[in-house]
Each structure stands twice: as C-alpha cells, then as structure tokens.
Amino acid sequence: MGIRQVWACNLMEELQKMDAALHHHKVVSMDSEFPGFLRKTPRRSDELSAFADMKFNVDNMKIIQLGITLSDENGIIAGTWEFNFKFLIETEVFYDPKSIEFLKESGIDFEELRINGIDQLFFSNMFTYVLSRHRDLKWLTFHGLYDLAYMVKLVTKKPLPVSMLDFTEIIATVFGCCVLDVKYMARFYDDLHWGELGLEKLAKILGVKRVGGSHQAGSDSLLTARVFARMKTMYGIEESRFVGFLYGVTTRICEPVSTQVLPTFPRCCEPGIPQLCQVLPASRYCRPMIHGVFLYPPIIQHQYRVL
C-alpha cells in the first residue's frame, strides 16, 4: 500500500478522503518529524525536568511532517497520509542543524517544503474540523510523547501547558483518552526486549516489513499500525491494560468525566472552507470549544480525574 504525499495543492482533496475513511477505520496511528532538540534530556532525568525540556523544544520549534495511518480493529488499513508542512530553514530561528542534515539524508526535501509545504494554521483549522466529525477514535503512537506534544500544539495553536498533568488533560480533551503507545506495551513482553528496542528492530522481530523510508512520518505511522496489529495477533493483548500510558511517563492520560451540558452552536466549522464545510444537525455534530479546539466528545464540558 502506497503512502499519500500531501502538500498545499492537494490538502483539501486528501482531507476529504481521510474524513470518509474515518467512518469505518477509527484506529489512528501517528508519527511526526521535527527539527531536533534544543534541549536534550539526560536519560535518567526526572519527569518534571523532562517535561520542561519538551515544552521548551516544542514551543520553540515547528513540526515538519505528520504521518497518519487509518485502520480498523482487525488491522485492515484504509490508507496512509504524509502531511508536509512549510518549513523555511533560512527564516527559522530554532532548529538543530544536525537533525536537519539527518532528515535530508533520510529523504525529506526541504526545498519542496519551502515551495509547496502546507501552511500550519490552515491545516490546523481543517484537521480540527475533520476530527470534530468523528467519535471514539483510538490513537496509536510509538514512543509518542513528542508526537502528541506537536499534535497538541498544532491543533490548539498554543504553547504547551505548564505541567505534565495539564498536558495529559488536554490530550484527553482533544483526542479522547484512548491513546496507546506501542513501545510502552512492548515493555511487558520479554521476547520484545522489555520495550528497549526502536520501531525498526521491533518490526524485524515481529516479521513486519516497512513500506517507504525510515524517519519519514508516513512510513513510521504505517509501520506502527502494522506492528500493533501483529502484537495483538501474537499476544492477545488486552488493550485496557495499556490505554492512556506513554513510554517514559508516569502520569496516565486523564479520563474525561461528563459534568455539564453546554449549549450547542449553530455550525461546527469555520467559514470559507466549502470543500469540507457543511451545515450539519446541531444535535449530532456541533462542538463547544476549549483551548481553541472542539471538545471531545460533543456538547459536554469535562472535569478530569487521573486513573
């Protein structure tokens, strides 16, 4: 199965295809590529220091690629999309030059990103609208703390919150609490080396072949989806044991608790996007907003508790 390359010129067309696929393929595997680390966190740092480093890195840098693979509960894949964002090395103040060179060697074309890359603000508006139309999505990552951080920044259009607890609450608000980290899951299986392997080596042990090049977001998201499906088949994984846990993080993603129904809004999309924007029944699709994004699930204000 090929990987759909998405640029500014075909963004709307591909988002429509993704929107259609999400009706029956609700497992969303994701990966991102970003310009390295301004602050590198020592391996045995405490969680407070690690989060502070991540916040500094994500707040000051921009995502380069986002990979999304959609599949169903049986592992049947509907498609993989690689979103390529506008990134101008000449004008960016914060990035790691070594990481940029590494990504170039991995096949990312920065000249193409400069000319034809997707505007991040426009993508955020469109992608948020697509997400608002679909409930009960399951999100898959591999060592996904930074991937989720860049996604939160992209969707909310704001800096990360000041604490890990606030961060996990926003994840639950934006994406729901059904988030799984495949690297965290691998920790509980000795023949998977207790989760100490990278995605490529883990896939090799499981006999899963990569499509596309490593360190490209679309290929990595597809490999994550296939590795997860193989692990479910081989180990009969009980997903509820792993929901909400990220590798290297002790704070579990919070479960939203419904407390108060908010008034609905007449429309759930923004003006000026006729390809996706429809007048939809308020009772089904309208969303109140928090942190500048739609709440999950619809028309409910949440409080949070840590599981």
C-alpha positions as CSV (number, residue, x, y, z in Angstrom):
1,M,0.0,0.0,0.0
2,G,1.4,3.4,-1.0
3,I,1.8,6.5,1.1
4,R,-0.2,9.5,0.0
5,Q,2.0,12.6,-0.2
6,V,0.1,15.7,0.9
7,W,1.1,19.2,0.0
8,A,-0.7,22.5,-0.1
9,C,-2.0,21.8,-3.5
10,N,-3.9,18.6,-2.6
11,L,-4.6,19.1,1.1
12,M,-8.3,19.6,0.8
13,E,-8.8,16.6,-1.5
14,E,-6.8,14.3,0.8
15,L,-8.5,15.5,4.0
16,Q,-11.9,14.6,2.3
17,K,-10.6,11.1,1.7
18,M,-9.4,10.8,5.3
19,D,-12.7,12.1,6.5
20,A,-14.5,9.4,4.6
21,A,-12.2,6.7,5.7
22,L,-12.6,7.6,9.4
23,H,-16.2,6.5,9.4
24,H,-15.1,2.8,9.4
25,H,-11.4,2.9,10.2
26,K,-11.1,4.5,13.7
27,V,-7.7,3.4,14.7
28,V,-5.4,6.4,14.0
29,S,-1.6,5.7,14.0
30,M,0.5,8.8,14.0
31,D,4.1,9.9,13.8
32,S,5.8,13.2,13.3
33,E,9.2,14.6,12.2
34,F,10.5,17.7,13.7
35,P,13.8,19.7,13.7
36,G,15.6,18.0,16.6
37,F,16.1,19.1,20.2
38,L,17.2,22.5,21.5
39,R,17.4,20.9,25.0
40,K,18.4,17.3,25.2
41,T,17.1,15.5,28.2
42,P,19.6,13.1,30.0
43,R,18.4,9.5,30.1
44,R,17.6,9.3,33.8
45,S,16.1,12.8,34.3
46,D,13.0,13.2,36.5
47,E,9.7,13.7,34.8
48,L,9.5,17.3,35.8
49,S,12.8,18.1,34.1
50,A,11.9,16.0,31.0
51,F,8.6,17.8,30.6
52,A,10.2,21.2,31.0
53,D,12.7,20.3,28.2
54,M,10.0,19.0,26.0
55,K,7.9,22.2,26.4
56,F,10.9,24.4,25.6
57,N,11.6,22.3,22.5
58,V,8.1,22.1,21.2
59,D,7.1,25.6,22.0
60,N,10.1,27.0,20.1
61,M,10.1,24.7,17.0
62,K,7.7,23.7,14.2
63,I,6.6,20.3,13.1
64,I,8.0,19.3,9.6
65,Q,5.9,16.2,8.8
66,L,2.9,14.4,10.2
67,G,2.1,10.8,9.3
68,I,-1.4,9.4,9.8
69,T,-2.4,5.8,9.1
70,L,-6.0,4.7,9.5
71,S,-7.0,1.1,10.2
72,D,-9.9,-0.8,11.7
73,E,-9.9,-3.1,14.8
74,N,-8.9,-6.0,12.6
75,G,-5.8,-4.2,11.4
76,I,-7.2,-3.6,7.9
77,I,-5.5,-0.4,6.7
78,A,-7.5,2.2,4.8
79,G,-4.6,4.5,3.9
80,T,-1.6,6.4,5.0
81,W,-1.2,10.2,4.6
82,E,2.1,12.1,5.0
83,F,1.4,15.8,5.5
84,N,4.4,18.0,4.5
85,F,4.5,21.4,6.2
86,K,6.0,24.6,5.0
87,F,9.5,25.0,6.6
88,L,12.0,27.6,5.6
89,I,15.4,26.9,7.0
90,E,16.5,30.4,6.0
91,T,14.0,32.1,8.3
92,E,13.6,29.6,11.2
93,V,15.4,30.7,14.3
94,F,15.2,27.5,16.2
95,Y,16.3,24.1,14.9
96,D,19.1,21.6,15.3
97,P,21.4,21.7,12.2
98,K,22.5,18.1,12.8
99,S,18.8,16.9,12.9
100,I,18.1,18.8,9.7
101,E,21.0,17.1,7.9
102,F,19.8,13.7,9.2
103,L,16.3,14.3,7.9
104,K,17.8,15.4,4.5
105,E,19.8,12.2,4.4
106,S,16.5,10.3,5.2
107,G,14.9,11.7,2.1
108,I,13.0,14.8,3.3
109,D,13.1,17.5,0.6
110,F,13.4,20.9,2.3
111,E,13.3,22.8,-0.9
112,E,10.0,21.2,-1.7
113,L,8.8,22.1,1.8
114,R,9.8,25.7,1.2
115,I,7.9,25.9,-2.0
116,N,4.9,23.6,-1.7
117,G,4.6,22.9,2.1
118,I,1.2,23.2,3.9
119,D,0.5,26.3,6.0
120,Q,0.2,25.0,9.6
121,L,-2.5,27.4,10.7
122,F,-4.7,26.4,7.7
123,F,-4.0,22.7,8.3
124,S,-4.9,23.1,12.0
125,N,-8.4,24.6,11.1
126,M,-9.1,21.9,8.6
127,F,-7.8,18.9,10.6
128,T,-9.7,20.1,13.7
129,Y,-12.9,20.2,11.7
130,V,-12.3,16.6,10.4
131,L,-11.7,15.3,14.0
132,S,-14.8,17.0,15.2
133,R,-16.9,14.8,12.9
134,H,-15.7,11.5,14.4
135,R,-16.1,10.0,17.8
136,D,-14.4,7.1,19.6
137,L,-11.1,7.2,17.8
138,K,-8.2,5.1,19.0
139,W,-4.8,6.8,18.8
140,L,-1.6,4.8,18.3
141,T,1.9,6.0,18.8
142,F,5.4,4.6,19.2
143,H,7.4,6.4,22.0
144,G,4.8,9.1,21.3
145,L,5.3,11.8,23.8
146,Y,6.8,14.3,21.4
147,D,4.4,13.3,18.6
148,L,1.5,14.1,20.8
149,A,3.1,17.3,22.0
150,Y,3.4,18.6,18.5
151,M,-0.1,17.5,17.7
152,V,-1.5,19.3,20.7
153,K,0.4,22.5,19.7
154,L,-0.7,22.1,16.1
155,V,-4.4,21.7,17.0
156,T,-4.7,24.1,19.9
157,K,-2.4,26.8,18.3
158,K,-1.0,27.5,21.7
159,P,2.2,26.7,23.7
160,L,2.1,23.5,25.7
161,P,0.7,23.8,29.3
162,V,3.0,24.2,32.3
163,S,2.7,20.7,33.7
164,M,2.5,17.0,32.6
165,L,-0.9,16.7,34.3
166,D,-2.3,19.6,32.4
167,F,-0.8,18.2,29.2
168,T,-2.4,14.8,29.6
169,E,-5.7,16.5,30.3
170,I,-5.5,18.5,27.1
171,I,-4.7,15.2,25.2
172,A,-7.9,13.7,26.6
173,T,-9.9,16.8,25.7
174,V,-8.7,17.0,22.1
175,F,-8.2,13.3,21.2
176,G,-10.1,11.4,23.8
177,C,-8.4,9.1,26.4
178,C,-8.0,6.1,24.2
179,V,-4.3,6.5,23.4
180,L,-1.9,3.6,23.2
181,D,1.9,3.7,23.0
182,V,3.3,0.6,21.3
183,K,6.7,1.0,22.9
184,Y,5.1,1.1,26.3
185,M,3.2,-2.1,25.5
186,A,6.3,-3.9,24.4
187,R,7.8,-3.4,27.9
188,F,5.6,-6.3,29.2
189,Y,7.0,-8.9,26.8
190,D,10.4,-10.4,27.3
191,D,10.8,-11.6,23.7
192,L,10.4,-7.9,22.7
193,H,13.3,-7.0,24.9
194,W,11.1,-5.3,27.5
195,G,10.4,-2.3,25.2
196,E,14.0,-1.2,24.9
197,L,14.1,-1.6,21.1
198,G,13.3,1.0,18.5
199,L,10.5,0.6,16.0
200,E,12.6,-0.8,13.2
201,K,14.1,-3.6,15.3
202,L,10.8,-4.4,16.9
203,A,9.2,-4.7,13.5
204,K,12.0,-7.1,12.4
205,I,11.5,-9.4,15.4
206,L,7.7,-9.5,14.6
207,G,8.3,-10.1,10.9
208,V,6.7,-6.8,9.8
209,K,8.1,-5.2,6.7
210,R,8.4,-1.4,6.2
211,V,6.9,0.5,3.3
212,G,8.8,3.6,2.5
213,G,11.9,5.1,4.2
214,S,12.6,5.2,7.9
215,H,12.5,8.6,9.7
216,Q,9.7,9.7,7.4
217,A,6.4,10.3,9.2
218,G,4.1,8.4,6.8
219,S,6.2,5.3,6.7
220,D,6.7,5.3,10.5
221,S,3.0,5.7,11.2
222,L,2.2,2.8,8.8
223,L,4.9,0.6,10.5
224,T,3.4,1.5,13.9
225,A,0.0,0.4,12.8
226,R,1.3,-2.9,11.4
227,V,3.4,-3.7,14.4
228,F,0.4,-3.0,16.7
229,A,-1.7,-5.4,14.6
230,R,0.9,-8.1,14.7
231,M,1.3,-7.8,18.5
232,K,-2.4,-8.1,19.0
233,T,-2.4,-11.3,16.9
234,M,0.6,-12.8,18.6
235,Y,0.0,-11.9,22.2
236,G,-3.8,-11.5,22.5
237,I,-3.2,-8.1,24.0
238,E,-5.9,-6.8,26.5
239,E,-5.8,-3.1,25.4
240,S,-7.4,-1.8,28.6
241,R,-4.2,-2.5,30.5
242,F,-2.3,-0.1,28.3
243,V,-4.8,2.7,27.5
244,G,-3.5,6.1,28.5
245,F,0.1,5.2,29.2
246,L,3.0,6.7,27.3
247,Y,6.5,5.3,27.4
248,G,8.7,7.1,29.9
249,V,5.8,8.9,31.5
250,T,4.2,8.0,34.9
251,T,1.2,10.3,34.5
252,R,-1.6,8.5,32.8
253,I,-3.8,10.3,30.3
254,C,-6.9,11.5,32.2
255,E,-10.3,10.1,31.7
256,P,-12.9,12.9,31.0
257,V,-15.9,12.8,33.3
258,S,-19.1,14.4,31.9
259,T,-20.5,17.0,34.3
260,Q,-22.4,19.7,32.5
261,V,-24.1,20.0,29.1
262,L,-23.2,23.2,27.3
263,P,-25.4,25.0,24.7
264,T,-24.9,23.9,21.1
265,F,-23.6,26.1,18.4
266,P,-25.3,26.6,15.0
267,R,-22.3,25.4,13.0
268,C,-19.2,23.3,13.8
269,C,-17.0,24.6,11.0
270,E,-15.4,27.8,10.1
271,P,-16.4,29.9,7.1
272,G,-14.5,29.9,3.9
273,I,-13.9,26.1,3.6
274,P,-16.7,25.0,1.2
275,Q,-15.0,21.7,0.3
276,L,-15.4,20.4,3.8
277,C,-17.8,22.8,5.5
278,Q,-21.4,21.6,5.7
279,V,-24.4,22.8,7.7
280,L,-24.9,19.8,9.9
281,P,-27.5,18.9,12.5
282,A,-26.6,20.7,15.7
283,S,-27.5,17.7,17.9
284,R,-25.0,15.4,16.2
285,Y,-22.0,17.4,15.1
286,C,-21.8,20.7,17.0
287,R,-18.9,21.1,19.4
288,P,-18.2,23.6,22.2
289,M,-14.6,24.7,22.3
290,I,-11.9,24.7,24.9
291,H,-8.2,25.8,24.4
292,G,-9.4,26.9,20.9
293,V,-10.4,23.4,19.8
294,F,-13.5,21.3,19.8
295,L,-14.3,19.3,22.9
296,Y,-14.3,15.5,22.8
297,P,-17.0,14.1,23.0
298,P,-19.6,16.6,21.7
299,I,-21.5,19.2,23.7
300,I,-20.0,18.2,27.0
301,Q,-17.9,20.1,29.5
302,H,-15.3,17.9,31.2
303,Q,-13.7,17.6,34.6
304,Y,-10.8,15.2,34.9
305,R,-9.6,12.5,37.2
306,V,-6.4,10.5,36.9
307,L,-7.0,6.8,36.6
